[in-house]
Structures are given as C-alpha cells and as structure tokens.
Amino acid sequence: MSALLRAAAGKDCGEVAPSDYHRLVPASNRAPGRGAPRGASRGEPQGAARPSARSSNRPILLLHGEESFLIDDEARRTLIDWRSQLVSDFGSEAMDPAGLSADRLRDAVQQAPFLDPYRVVSVRGIATRRAEGLAAALTEVPDSTRVLLTVSGRLPASSKLAKAVLAAGGRVTEHQPLRPRALQDWVFGRAREYGLPTSAGAALIRLARPDLGIIDSELRKLAAYRATGNDLDQAAIEELVVAGRQDDIFRLTDHLLPRPSAGAWRTARSLLEREQPTTIAYRLARHLSLVLEVRARQERGESLSQVQAAMREHPFVVQKAYDVARETDVNRLEAGLRALLDYEWEVKSGQIDAALGLEAVLARL
C-alpha cells in the first residue's frame, strides 16, 4: 500500500486476530510458532484498517468494515492509480451492485482488454447480505484484470467472498472506526496532505465530533479558504470550523446545490442525531435565502468583492454562496424556501412528523 493510502487509513493498520488468521490462512503460509501473519510485528498498533493476513501482489482488492469514509477514500485512490495507466474508456468498468450476479461479474472479470494494458472492474457498495453470492465470480481472475470490491458493512471471518479474494491472490482490508490516538494521527496527516498548518488539525480534533467525513469536509474548506489568499490564523480557523459548533449545514447544502446528491440524505441523518429537525430546516432556509440574495446581486452585475463588502456574512461563506448561485436556478431556490415554509407550518400544526417531514422536504429540493 502506498504511503498515501496508509495516511488515508489512519496509520493504524493492525494485525488480523489470531482466530481470523487461522481460519483464513493455510498452515503452510503461517510464520513458525505464531498466530500472526509472516512479517507482522508484535508492536504493530491495533486500529481501523486490518489487512488480510495473506500477502500478495495481485491487484485484487476487497474493502469492508464499519468506517465507510475510509473504505470510499481508499477505493477512490486505488481507482485513480489503476486508471492512470489506461489509454481508453473501454479499460474501466464500474458495475452497479444492485442485482449483480456472480455470472455477470465473472463475465466482466474474464473479459480481455481491448486497447488497454489491462482492465479495471470495480463494484462499490455491495450489501453484506449479497456479498457471499459473488464469491464464485473470482475462481479465475486473469492477470489482465484488476478487481476492486467494496462492501457496505463488515464481513465475518468466514466470508466466502473474502476467502475467494485471498485464494485468488488478492488482499482483504477491513476499515473500522478509528480509536482516539489513531484519529489524531489521521487528522494531522490529512491536514498536511491539504497543506494546512498543525493548528488546523488541532482545532478539528478539539472542536469536531469524530466523523471522518465531516472532518475531511472542514479541512477542505480551510484549504479552499487559504487558497484564495486569505490568512488562515487561529481566529479564522475557529470561525470557519462549523463542525465544532455542531453546525455542518454547509455540508448538507453542498450536497443539495446546485443539484441533489445521495450524500444529502446521509448528512441529514447525521445532523438529526444531534439537532432538532426544525432547527436544521431553519438553518437550511437561511442558507437558501443567502444564495438567493447573492444570485440577485449577481444579476445586477455585482462582482464577488462587491457582494462580500455589502453582506454581513463571513467573506468565505459569501464566496461559497457566490459559486453555488451561478449554477442554481432562481425558481428552484424560491420553491425550496416555500417548501421549508410549508414544512414549518405543518410541523407546528401537528400534521406531520418533524423528522420524516424534513426528509420529504429534502426530496422536493
């Protein structure tokens, strides 16, 4: 695994549990007198990413576990690396896990490359209950195919799919939630990756809840703020790190505007764990109003600096709204505000459940 992937995994790759090791690795492949894989160190830290005990150089990778951000991040980086050597679009096939059968996956895996040196076959977001049925597709993986599989959840040690990947010479990595020390290492490593000072990572550790998606979003926000030429001093960090005030409404609107994405519902559910639905709706309405006002100023010909000077919000917040406003339809913003107004009245009059009603509003946006 490259240094970049190790950083993404939090520098916390621990040993496979001895019981799992004995189930997954043949006796002929075990280190003499030990239950740990050959080459593992007694002092190796326990943590989020648990690589398979069997080492291999074959580009067949299965990612699973309960930390979805680390799974998605490693998958994204792996695909970028693999696809960088392709010369055509024919060389990469991303398959939809819904309704995917072992036969269809086998056909894709065994298909020969056309113009490219190899094929990349990826299936991301496999449901745990469907994972076992795909094991038969990996009985024969040609050297000209690279396979990436991710599972939405943790597979048991007896998983047929995990055993099939290992038998094919591939690698199985489990990503679990980071422990406190590993979380700190991951945050500081991510901050360095974005070119941010140590103080930025320290602020996120102190202020943000341990959600890697939110922390990464906040770090990217700080990096974007600094890239515009602004000074990223401690005061700016404190003001911009909205996760520390349990107010990642900006992350929700990032998924909603200029067009909705699946991340909007994941973020909304995360917000609902600690915020009242009506509070979320109020903050969302304020943000839509901000974007609408910025859009009106754009139509009057005002530049970004003029809009920032005229509005009370932080200049960086205005800049984000300015960028979104250019790609968002005015009618859609107004319809969203009306939907939120109707939602508030329906909740207060007892006509709908607040949480379910909020999800319905997001669907209408």
C-alpha positions in Angstrom: 0.0 0.0 0.0 1.4 3.4 -0.9 2.2 6.0 1.7 -0.8 8.0 0.6 -3.2 5.1 1.2 -1.6 4.4 4.6 -2.2 8.0 5.5 -5.9 7.7 4.4 -6.2 4.6 6.5 -5.1 6.5 9.6 -1.6 4.8 10.0 -3.4 2.3 12.2 -3.2 -1.0 10.3 -3.3 -3.7 12.9 -2.8 -7.4 12.9 -5.6 -9.8 11.9 -7.0 -11.5 15.0 -5.3 -14.9 15.5 -8.7 -16.7 15.3 -9.4 -15.0 11.9 -5.8 -15.7 10.8 -6.1 -19.4 11.4 -9.4 -19.5 9.6 -8.2 -17.6 6.5 -4.5 -18.6 6.1 -3.3 -22.1 5.4 -0.9 -23.6 7.8 1.8 -23.7 5.2 1.7 -20.0 4.9 1.9 -19.2 8.7 5.0 -17.9 10.4 6.6 -20.6 12.5 5.2 -20.8 16.0 3.0 -17.7 15.7 -0.6 -17.0 15.0 0.1 -13.7 13.2 1.0 -13.4 9.5 4.5 -13.7 8.4 6.3 -10.3 8.7 3.9 -8.9 11.3 5.4 -7.1 14.2 4.4 -7.6 17.9 4.5 -3.9 18.4 2.2 -3.1 15.4 -0.7 -0.9 16.6 -4.2 -2.1 16.5 -6.7 0.0 14.6 -9.0 0.8 11.8 -7.6 -0.9 8.7 -7.0 -4.6 9.2 -5.3 -6.0 6.1 -5.7 -9.7 5.2 -3.1 -12.0 6.6 -2.0 -13.3 3.3 0.4 -11.1 1.4 0.0 -10.8 -2.4 1.0 -8.5 -5.2 -2.1 -9.3 -7.3 -4.3 -6.2 -7.9 -7.5 -7.7 -6.5 -8.8 -5.7 -3.5 -11.8 -6.2 -1.2 -12.6 -3.4 1.3 -15.2 -3.8 4.0 -15.9 -2.6 7.6 -17.9 -0.1 9.5 -15.9 3.0 8.6 -17.4 3.9 5.3 -15.3 7.0 4.8 -12.0 5.1 4.9 -13.4 2.5 2.5 -14.6 5.1 0.0 -11.3 7.0 0.3 -9.1 4.0 -0.3 -11.3 2.8 -3.2 -11.2 6.3 -4.8 -7.4 6.5 -4.5 -7.0 2.9 -5.8 -9.1 3.6 -8.9 -7.3 6.8 -9.6 -4.0 4.9 -9.5 -5.2 2.0 -11.6 -7.0 4.1 -14.2 -4.0 6.4 -14.7 -2.3 3.8 -17.0 -5.4 3.2 -19.1 -5.5 4.7 -22.6 -9.2 4.4 -23.3 -12.6 4.4 -21.6 -13.1 0.7 -22.5 -10.5 -0.3 -19.9 -12.6 0.5 -16.9 -16.0 -0.9 -16.0 -17.9 0.3 -12.9 -20.7 -2.2 -12.2 -23.9 -1.5 -10.2 -24.1 -3.7 -7.2 -27.9 -3.8 -7.3 -29.0 -7.0 -8.9 -25.4 -8.0 -9.7 -25.0 -11.8 -10.1 -21.8 -13.9 -9.9 -22.2 -14.8 -13.6 -22.3 -11.1 -14.7 -19.3 -10.3 -12.5 -17.4 -13.3 -13.8 -18.0 -12.3 -17.4 -16.7 -8.8 -16.7 -13.6 -10.1 -14.8 -12.7 -12.6 -17.5 -13.2 -10.2 -20.4 -9.9 -9.5 -22.2 -8.7 -5.9 -22.5 -9.2 -4.2 -25.9 -6.9 -1.2 -26.3 -5.5 -1.0 -22.7 -2.8 -2.9 -21.0 -5.4 -4.3 -18.5 -9.0 -4.0 -17.5 -10.3 -2.4 -14.2 -13.5 -3.9 -12.9 -15.0 -2.2 -9.8 -18.1 -2.8 -7.8 -18.7 -0.4 -4.9 -21.3 -0.5 -2.2 -22.1 -4.3 -2.2 -24.7 -5.1 0.5 -23.3 -7.6 3.1 -26.2 -10.0 2.5 -25.3 -10.2 -1.2 -21.6 -10.4 -0.9 -21.3 -14.2 -0.4 -23.2 -14.8 -3.7 -20.4 -13.1 -5.7 -17.6 -15.3 -4.4 -18.0 -17.8 -7.3 -17.1 -15.0 -9.8 -13.5 -14.9 -8.6 -12.5 -18.5 -9.1 -10.4 -17.5 -12.1 -9.1 -13.9 -12.4 -6.8 -13.3 -15.4 -3.6 -11.4 -14.9 -5.0 -8.8 -17.3 -7.8 -7.8 -14.9 -7.7 -5.7 -11.8 -10.7 -6.0 -9.4 -11.9 -3.6 -6.7 -14.8 -4.6 -4.5 -16.2 -2.6 -1.6 -18.9 -3.9 0.9 -21.2 -1.6 2.9 -20.5 -3.2 6.3 -18.3 -5.7 8.0 -17.9 -9.2 6.6 -17.4 -12.2 9.0 -14.1 -14.0 9.2 -15.8 -17.0 7.5 -16.9 -14.9 4.5 -16.8 -16.8 1.2 -16.1 -13.6 -0.7 -13.1 -12.8 1.5 -11.8 -16.3 1.1 -12.2 -16.2 -2.7 -10.2 -12.9 -2.9 -7.5 -14.4 -0.8 -7.4 -17.6 -2.8 -7.1 -15.5 -6.0 -4.0 -13.9 -4.5 -5.7 -10.6 -3.6 -6.0 -8.5 -0.5 -8.8 -8.0 2.0 -8.8 -4.9 4.2 -11.3 -4.1 7.0 -11.7 -0.5 8.0 -13.1 0.0 11.5 -13.7 3.4 13.3 -10.5 5.0 14.4 -9.5 4.9 18.1 -8.7 8.3 19.7 -4.9 8.2 19.1 -5.3 6.9 15.5 -7.9 9.6 14.9 -5.5 12.3 15.9 -2.8 10.8 13.6 -5.3 10.7 10.7 -6.4 14.3 11.2 -2.9 15.7 11.3 -1.9 13.6 8.3 -4.9 14.8 6.3 -4.1 18.4 7.3 -0.6 18.0 6.0 -1.9 16.5 2.8 -4.1 19.6 2.2 -1.1 21.9 3.0 -2.6 23.2 6.2 -0.8 24.1 9.4 -0.8 21.9 12.5 -3.2 24.4 14.2 -5.9 23.5 11.7 -5.7 19.8 12.6 -5.6 20.6 16.3 -8.7 22.7 16.0 -10.6 19.9 14.3 -9.6 17.4 16.9 -10.7 19.7 19.7 -13.9 21.0 18.1 -15.3 18.4 15.7 -17.1 15.2 16.5 -15.2 12.1 15.4 -16.9 11.8 11.9 -14.2 11.5 9.3 -16.5 12.8 6.5 -17.2 16.0 8.4 -13.6 16.4 9.5 -12.4 16.0 5.9 -15.0 18.4 4.6 -13.9 21.0 7.2 -10.2 20.5 6.2 -11.1 21.0 2.5 -13.0 24.2 3.4 -10.0 25.6 5.3 -7.7 24.7 2.4 -10.0 26.4 -0.1 -10.1 29.5 2.2 -6.3 29.6 2.3 -6.0 29.1 -1.5 -8.0 32.3 -2.1 -5.1 34.2 -0.5 -6.7 34.7 3.0 -4.6 34.4 6.2 -5.5 31.2 8.0 -4.9 32.4 11.5 -6.4 30.9 14.6 -9.3 33.2 14.6 -10.2 32.3 11.0 -9.9 28.6 11.8 -12.2 28.9 14.9 -14.8 30.8 12.8 -14.7 28.5 9.8 -14.8 25.2 11.6 -18.5 24.9 11.8 -18.4 21.3 12.8 -17.1 22.4 16.2 -20.4 24.3 16.7 -22.4 21.2 15.5 -23.4 23.2 12.5 -22.5 21.4 9.4 -25.5 22.7 7.5 -23.0 23.9 4.8 -22.1 20.3 4.2 -25.8 19.5 3.7 -26.3 22.4 1.3 -23.1 21.3 -0.6 -24.9 18.1 -1.4 -28.2 19.8 -2.3 -26.9 22.7 -4.5 -26.6 23.1 -7.4 -28.2 19.7 -7.7 -29.0 17.0 -5.0 -26.8 14.0 -4.4 -27.1 10.9 -2.3 -24.8 12.4 0.3 -27.6 14.9 1.3 -29.6 12.2 3.0 -26.6 10.7 4.8 -25.7 14.2 6.0 -29.3 14.9 7.1 -29.4 11.7 9.1 -26.1 12.6 10.8 -27.5 16.1 11.7 -30.7 14.5 13.0 -28.7 12.5 15.6 -27.9 15.7 17.5 -30.1 18.5 16.1 -33.9 19.1 16.1 -35.4 18.8 12.6 -36.9 22.2 12.8 -33.5 23.7 13.7 -32.0 22.1 10.6 -34.9 23.4 8.4 -34.4 26.9 9.8 -30.7 26.9 9.1 -31.3 25.4 5.6 -33.8 28.1 4.9 -31.3 30.8 6.0 -28.7 29.3 3.6 -31.1 29.2 0.7 -32.0 32.8 1.4 -28.3 33.7 1.3 -27.8 32.0 -2.0 -30.9 33.7 -3.4 -29.7 37.1 -2.3 -26.3 36.5 -3.8 -27.9 35.4 -7.1 -29.9 38.6 -7.2 -26.8 40.7 -6.7 -25.1 38.7 -9.5 -27.9 39.5 -11.9 -27.4 43.2 -11.0 -23.8 42.8 -12.2 -22.1 43.0 -8.8 -18.7 41.3 -8.5 -17.7 38.9 -5.8 -15.7 41.6 -3.9 -18.7 43.9 -4.1 -21.1 41.3 -2.7 -18.7 40.4 0.1 -18.4 44.0 1.1 -22.1 44.5 1.1 -23.1 41.5 3.2 -22.6 40.8 6.9 -21.7 37.1 6.5 -18.1 35.9 6.5 -16.4 36.6 3.1 -15.6 32.9 2.6 -19.2 32.0 3.3 -20.3 34.6 0.7 -17.8 33.2 -1.7 -19.2 29.7 -1.4 -22.7 31.0 -1.9 -21.5 33.1 -4.9 -20.1 30.0 -6.6 -23.2 28.0 -6.0 -25.6 30.8 -7.0 -24.2 30.9 -10.6 -25.2 27.3 -11.2 -28.5 27.3 -9.3 -31.9 28.2 -10.8 -33.7 31.0 -9.0 -37.1 29.2 -9.3 -35.6 26.2 -7.6 -34.3 28.3 -4.7 -37.7 30.0 -4.3 -39.5 26.7 -4.4 -37.2 25.4 -1.8 -37.9 28.3 0.6 -41.7 27.8 0.0 -41.3 24.1 0.8 -39.5 24.8 4.0 -42.2 27.4 5.0 -44.9 24.8 4.4 -42.9 22.3 6.4 -42.7 24.6 9.4 -46.4 25.2 9.4 -47.3 21.5 9.0 -45.0 20.6 11.9 -46.3 23.3 14.2 -49.9 22.3 13.4 -49.2 18.7 14.2 -49.9 17.4 10.7 -46.6 15.7 10.1 -43.7 14.1 12.0 -40.8 16.6 12.1 -38.0 14.2 11.1 -39.9 12.4 8.3 -41.2 15.7 7.1 -37.7 17.1 6.8 -36.6 14.1 4.6 -39.7 14.8 2.4 -38.6 18.4 2.0 -35.1 17.4 1.0 -36.6 15.1 -1.6 -38.6 18.1 -3.0 -35.4 20.2 -3.1 
